[in-house]
């Protein structure tokens, strides 16, 4: 009888490990000074308007900074392109004999 009882006792413990169980939930009484979190829906129209204006101003400043940086990059690229075209045009417009004499004097 003792062996049968051990087998019977062993089987439920294995089943208990394999079965899914729910977690225990604990409830408590809230203190008197409890302040619930304020939901966004409870915001006033003035707060909402200030938040939107602030967001709009930040976006405007960010775009202004991006425009400034893009303008700098484009103007620098444009100046480099013009300098390259001018040097290429001057090399094609001068006669070949002048280029050889200028090159020897530079060295």
Helices and strands as residue ranges (DSSP letters): H 2-18, G 40-42, H 45-93, H 96-106
